[in-house]
């Protein structure tokens, strides 16, 4: 019996093994600076002839690790219980969302077919963070009575080059198997930033985005899938995403107005004992510029203050003083409204867009 080929394993040899094996797995450039430097390091030690067994084991190990990392892609809710009544939505936004639900009904589909009409396939929810974009998308699926596929854009950005493209293909393949359905991509700017080709990382992101665009174009053949995406930074998105036929329908989700803030407060104190005559409208009026998430945090803070204040169980009631104390702890600038952005907010948005372009391999504009 022949012995398996053997060499002394050094640190440099292991580094070389990892470089070559990972290059084989992810289809990267074998002549990249990283691989060349490792080859040189290994050659200096005199152990350039790697063991065939070690190479095979290294490739198998990396392949298995890649498989484990990609086994679960996104999440699915076959039966969504969230409805529009569970989420505070402005009337003008609700009307646009109801159109999405109506377009997925069998009655509307038959009308589209008769008129040879192409219904919108992509909807982009954009606006400041903390205002319930994910809950709104889930409510659309609940009202339409279809499965809800959700994933974060950052989930497509994987450790291995080329993995993002495979993730996109597998995720949308699952969606097609469960059509009709709603596909929701949160943090769209994590995958959909403007494409650049400065290095291998930016090239991989560009390829992942290109695959996403191909999948969206494929929805024209499957009229039972609607994709909804959410972003806090629409300025950073690639123009190809925003053109007609893809995310042509854009819905702005702003900070809640006074009436909406009052409704959010009511939902958050539901079943909570309150002092008689607690005026939520007064609280809603003084919380201009608060997001839905900030309002929920305000209520939780007031409840904690009430719990620490009360010495007896009968005193466990939310009071206006509890809210006033909580407000002083979490208040924000009331003028920070996305509806009327100040110059400083616009500058911050532009700076963020430039930064995202920079870290993805692009060039920051000089003007």
C-alpha positions as CSV (number, residue, x, y, z in Angstrom):
1,X,0.0,0.0,0.0
2,X,1.4,3.4,-1.0
3,X,1.7,6.0,1.6
4,X,-0.2,9.3,1.2
5,X,2.1,12.1,0.1
6,X,3.5,13.9,3.1
7,X,5.3,17.1,3.9
8,X,6.2,18.9,7.0
9,X,3.4,21.4,7.8
10,X,4.6,24.9,8.7
11,X,2.6,28.1,9.4
12,X,3.5,29.4,6.0
13,X,2.2,26.1,4.4
14,X,-1.1,26.5,6.2
15,X,-1.4,30.1,5.1
16,X,-0.8,29.0,1.5
17,X,-3.3,26.2,1.8
18,X,-6.0,28.6,3.0
19,X,-5.3,31.0,0.2
20,X,-5.4,28.5,-2.6
21,X,-8.4,26.6,-1.2
22,X,-10.4,29.7,-0.6
23,X,-9.5,31.0,-4.1
24,X,-10.8,27.8,-5.6
25,X,-14.0,27.9,-3.6
26,X,-14.9,31.6,-4.3
27,X,-13.5,31.8,-7.8
28,X,-11.2,34.7,-7.0
29,X,-8.0,35.6,-8.8
30,X,-5.2,33.1,-8.1
31,X,-2.7,35.8,-8.9
32,X,-4.1,38.4,-6.5
33,X,-1.6,40.2,-4.3
34,X,-2.8,38.3,-1.2
35,X,-2.2,34.9,-2.8
36,X,1.2,35.9,-4.4
37,X,2.5,37.2,-1.0
38,X,1.5,33.9,0.6
39,X,3.2,31.9,-2.2
40,X,6.4,33.9,-1.6
41,X,6.2,33.4,2.1
42,X,5.8,29.7,1.6
43,X,8.6,29.4,-0.9
44,X,11.0,31.1,1.5
45,X,10.5,28.3,3.9
46,X,11.2,25.6,1.4
47,X,7.8,23.8,1.7
48,X,6.1,24.9,-1.6
49,X,5.0,21.3,-2.5
50,X,1.8,20.9,-0.5
51,X,0.4,17.6,0.5
52,X,-2.5,16.4,-1.8
53,X,-4.4,15.2,1.2
54,X,-4.1,18.5,3.0
55,X,-5.4,20.4,0.0
56,X,-8.4,18.1,-0.4
57,X,-9.2,18.4,3.3
58,X,-8.9,22.2,3.1
59,X,-11.2,22.5,0.2
60,X,-13.8,20.1,1.8
61,X,-13.6,22.1,5.0
62,X,-14.2,25.5,3.3
63,X,-17.0,24.0,1.2
64,X,-18.8,22.6,4.2
65,X,-18.4,26.0,6.1
66,X,-19.8,27.8,3.1
67,X,-22.8,25.4,3.0
68,X,-23.5,26.0,6.7
69,X,-23.4,29.8,6.2
70,X,-25.9,29.7,3.4
71,X,-28.3,27.0,4.7
72,X,-30.8,29.6,6.0
73,X,-31.6,32.5,3.7
74,X,-34.2,35.0,5.0
75,X,-37.4,34.0,6.7
76,X,-40.9,33.2,5.6
77,X,-44.3,33.6,7.2
78,X,-46.9,31.5,5.4
79,X,-49.8,33.1,7.4
80,X,-49.4,36.7,8.4
81,X,-51.7,37.9,11.1
82,X,-50.7,41.6,11.0
83,X,-53.3,43.9,9.4
84,X,-53.5,47.5,8.6
85,X,-55.5,48.1,11.8
86,X,-52.5,46.9,13.8
87,X,-50.2,49.5,12.3
88,X,-50.6,53.3,12.4
89,X,-50.5,54.4,8.8
90,X,-51.4,57.8,7.3
91,X,-54.4,57.7,5.1
92,X,-52.6,58.7,1.9
93,X,-50.0,55.9,2.5
94,X,-52.8,53.4,3.3
95,X,-54.5,54.2,0.0
96,X,-51.3,53.3,-1.9
97,X,-50.9,50.1,0.1
98,X,-54.5,49.0,-0.5
99,X,-53.8,49.3,-4.2
100,X,-51.0,46.7,-3.8
101,X,-53.4,44.3,-2.0
102,X,-56.1,44.9,-4.6
103,X,-53.7,44.2,-7.5
104,X,-53.0,40.7,-6.0
105,X,-56.7,39.8,-5.9
106,X,-58.1,37.4,-8.5
107,X,-60.7,39.9,-9.6
108,X,-58.0,42.6,-10.4
109,X,-55.8,40.0,-12.1
110,X,-58.5,39.2,-14.5
111,X,-59.0,42.9,-15.3
112,X,-55.3,43.3,-15.9
113,X,-55.4,40.3,-18.3
114,X,-58.3,41.7,-20.3
115,X,-56.6,45.2,-20.6
116,X,-53.2,43.6,-21.1
117,X,-52.0,45.8,-18.3
118,X,-48.7,45.5,-16.5
119,X,-49.1,45.9,-12.8
120,X,-46.2,47.4,-10.7
121,X,-43.9,44.7,-9.4
122,X,-41.7,46.8,-7.1
123,X,-42.5,49.2,-4.3
124,X,-39.9,51.2,-2.3
125,X,-40.7,52.4,1.2
126,X,-38.3,55.2,2.1
127,X,-37.9,57.8,4.8
128,X,-36.4,58.3,8.2
129,X,-35.7,55.2,10.4
130,X,-38.0,54.0,13.1
131,X,-41.3,54.6,11.4
132,X,-42.5,51.0,10.8
133,X,-41.5,50.2,7.2
134,X,-41.2,46.5,8.1
135,X,-44.5,46.4,9.9
136,X,-46.2,48.2,7.0
137,X,-44.8,45.6,4.5
138,X,-45.9,42.7,6.8
139,X,-49.4,44.3,7.0
140,X,-49.7,44.4,3.2
141,X,-49.0,40.6,3.1
142,X,-51.6,40.1,5.9
143,X,-54.2,42.1,4.1
144,X,-53.5,40.3,0.8
145,X,-53.5,36.9,2.6
146,X,-50.3,35.8,1.0
147,X,-47.0,34.5,2.4
148,X,-44.4,37.0,3.5
149,X,-40.7,36.5,2.5
150,X,-38.4,38.8,4.3
151,X,-34.6,39.4,4.3
152,X,-32.2,42.1,5.1
153,X,-30.0,43.5,2.3
154,X,-27.0,42.9,4.5
155,X,-27.8,39.1,4.4
156,X,-26.8,39.1,0.7
157,X,-23.4,40.5,1.6
158,X,-21.5,37.3,2.5
159,X,-18.0,36.5,3.6
160,X,-17.1,34.6,0.4
161,X,-16.9,36.3,-3.0
162,X,-19.7,35.0,-5.2
163,X,-21.9,33.9,-2.3
164,X,-24.2,37.0,-2.6
165,X,-25.2,36.0,-6.1
166,X,-26.1,32.5,-5.0
167,X,-28.1,33.8,-2.0
168,X,-30.2,36.1,-4.3
169,X,-30.9,33.2,-6.7
170,X,-31.9,30.8,-3.9
171,X,-34.0,33.3,-2.0
172,X,-36.1,34.2,-5.0
173,X,-36.3,30.6,-6.1
174,X,-38.1,29.9,-2.8
175,X,-40.4,32.9,-3.4
176,X,-41.4,31.5,-6.8
177,X,-42.2,28.2,-5.2
178,X,-44.6,29.9,-2.8
179,X,-46.2,32.4,-5.1
180,X,-48.4,34.4,-4.8
181,X,-46.4,36.1,-2.1
182,X,-44.8,39.4,-0.9
183,X,-41.0,39.6,-0.9
184,X,-39.6,42.2,1.5
185,X,-36.0,43.4,1.5
186,X,-35.1,45.6,4.4
187,X,-32.0,47.8,4.4
188,X,-32.0,47.9,0.6
189,X,-29.0,50.3,0.6
190,X,-26.8,47.5,2.0
191,X,-27.1,45.7,-1.3
192,X,-28.3,48.4,-3.7
193,X,-25.7,51.1,-3.5
194,X,-24.5,52.7,-6.7
195,X,-22.2,50.2,-8.4
196,X,-18.5,50.8,-8.7
197,X,-15.7,48.5,-9.8
198,X,-12.7,49.6,-7.8
199,X,-11.8,46.2,-6.1
200,X,-12.9,42.6,-5.6
201,X,-15.3,43.5,-2.8
202,X,-17.1,46.2,-4.8
203,X,-17.2,43.9,-7.9
204,X,-18.9,41.2,-5.8
205,X,-21.5,43.7,-4.5
206,X,-22.1,44.9,-8.1
207,X,-22.6,41.3,-9.3
208,X,-25.0,40.6,-6.4
209,X,-27.0,43.7,-7.3
210,X,-27.0,42.8,-11.0
211,X,-28.4,39.4,-10.1
212,X,-31.1,41.1,-8.0
213,X,-32.1,43.2,-11.0
214,X,-32.3,40.1,-13.2
215,X,-34.5,38.4,-10.7
216,X,-36.8,41.5,-10.6
217,X,-37.0,41.5,-14.4
218,X,-38.0,37.8,-14.2
219,X,-41.1,38.8,-12.2
220,X,-42.7,39.9,-15.4
221,X,-43.2,36.2,-16.2
222,X,-44.6,35.5,-12.7
223,X,-47.4,38.0,-12.0
224,X,-48.0,36.6,-8.5
225,X,-44.9,38.1,-6.8
226,X,-44.6,41.6,-5.5
227,X,-41.4,42.9,-4.0
228,X,-41.3,45.6,-1.4
229,X,-38.0,47.2,-0.2
230,X,-37.2,49.6,2.5
231,X,-34.4,52.1,2.9
232,X,-33.5,55.1,5.0
233,X,-31.1,56.5,2.3
234,X,-32.7,56.5,-1.1
235,X,-30.0,58.8,-2.4
236,X,-27.4,56.0,-2.1
237,X,-29.4,53.6,-4.3
238,X,-28.2,52.6,-7.8
239,X,-30.3,54.3,-10.5
240,X,-31.0,51.0,-12.1
241,X,-33.1,50.0,-9.1
242,X,-35.3,53.1,-9.3
243,X,-36.2,53.0,-13.0
244,X,-39.6,52.1,-14.3
245,X,-40.4,48.4,-14.2
246,X,-38.4,47.8,-11.0
247,X,-39.0,50.1,-8.0
248,X,-41.0,52.5,-10.0
249,X,-43.5,53.0,-7.2
250,X,-41.9,55.0,-4.3
251,X,-43.8,55.6,-1.0
252,X,-42.5,58.1,1.5
253,X,-42.9,57.0,5.1
254,X,-42.5,60.2,7.1
255,X,-42.4,61.0,10.9
256,X,-46.0,60.6,12.2
257,X,-48.1,63.7,12.5
258,X,-50.0,64.7,15.6
259,X,-53.0,62.5,15.0
260,X,-50.8,59.5,14.2
261,X,-48.6,60.1,17.3
262,X,-51.8,60.1,19.4
263,X,-52.8,56.7,17.9
264,X,-49.4,55.3,18.5
265,X,-49.5,56.4,22.1
266,X,-53.0,54.8,22.5
267,X,-51.8,51.5,21.1
268,X,-48.8,51.5,23.4
269,X,-50.7,52.1,26.6
270,X,-53.5,49.7,25.8
271,X,-54.4,47.6,28.9
272,X,-52.1,49.8,31.0
273,X,-53.7,51.5,34.1
274,X,-53.6,55.3,33.7
275,X,-54.7,58.2,35.9
276,X,-58.1,59.5,35.2
277,X,-58.1,62.2,32.6
278,X,-54.7,61.4,31.2
279,X,-54.5,63.6,28.1
280,X,-52.6,61.8,25.4
281,X,-53.2,64.5,22.9
282,X,-51.2,66.9,25.0
283,X,-48.3,64.4,24.9
284,X,-48.7,63.9,21.1
285,X,-48.5,67.7,20.5
286,X,-45.2,68.0,22.4
287,X,-43.5,65.1,20.6
288,X,-43.3,66.6,17.1
289,X,-40.3,65.0,15.3
290,X,-40.6,61.7,17.2
291,X,-40.5,58.5,15.2
292,X,-42.9,55.6,16.0
293,X,-40.0,53.8,17.6
294,X,-39.1,56.8,19.7
295,X,-42.7,57.2,20.9
296,X,-42.8,53.5,21.9
297,X,-39.6,54.1,23.9
298,X,-41.1,57.1,25.5
299,X,-44.1,55.1,26.8
300,X,-41.8,52.3,28.0
301,X,-39.7,54.9,29.8
302,X,-42.8,56.4,31.5
303,X,-44.0,53.0,32.6
304,X,-40.6,52.3,34.2
305,X,-40.7,55.7,36.0
306,X,-44.2,54.9,37.2
307,X,-43.1,51.5,38.5
308,X,-40.2,53.0,40.4
309,X,-42.4,55.8,41.8
310,X,-45.2,53.7,43.1
311,X,-44.8,52.4,46.6
312,X,-48.1,50.4,46.6
313,X,-49.8,48.5,43.9
314,X,-52.8,50.9,43.9
315,X,-50.4,53.6,42.9
316,X,-49.4,51.8,39.7
317,X,-50.9,54.2,37.2
318,X,-49.4,56.2,34.4
319,X,-49.6,59.9,35.1
320,X,-48.9,63.0,33.0
321,X,-45.9,63.6,35.4
322,X,-44.4,60.2,34.4
323,X,-44.6,61.2,30.8
324,X,-43.2,64.6,31.4
325,X,-40.2,63.1,33.2
326,X,-39.7,60.5,30.5
327,X,-40.0,63.2,27.8
328,X,-37.1,65.2,29.4
329,X,-34.9,62.0,29.1
330,X,-35.7,61.1,25.5
331,X,-36.7,64.4,23.8
332,X,-35.3,65.3,20.5
333,X,-35.2,68.4,18.4
334,X,-38.8,69.0,17.4
335,X,-37.7,70.5,14.1
336,X,-36.1,67.3,12.8
337,X,-38.8,66.5,10.4
338,X,-38.1,64.7,7.1
339,X,-41.0,66.5,5.5
340,X,-39.0,69.8,5.7
341,X,-35.3,68.8,5.8
342,X,-32.9,71.5,7.0
343,X,-29.6,72.2,5.3
344,X,-27.7,70.3,8.0
345,X,-29.9,67.2,7.5
346,X,-29.4,67.4,3.7
347,X,-25.6,67.7,4.2
348,X,-25.6,64.7,6.5
349,X,-27.6,62.7,3.9
350,X,-25.1,63.6,1.2
351,X,-22.2,62.8,3.4
352,X,-23.6,59.4,4.2
353,X,-24.2,58.7,0.5
354,X,-20.6,59.6,-0.3
355,X,-19.3,57.5,2.6
356,X,-21.3,54.4,1.4
357,X,-19.9,54.9,-2.1
358,X,-16.4,55.2,-0.7
359,X,-16.4,52.1,1.4
360,X,-17.8,50.1,-1.5
361,X,-14.8,51.0,-3.7
362,X,-16.0,54.1,-5.4
363,X,-14.8,57.7,-5.5
364,X,-16.2,60.4,-3.3
365,X,-17.4,63.4,-5.4
366,X,-15.4,66.5,-4.8
367,X,-18.3,68.8,-5.1
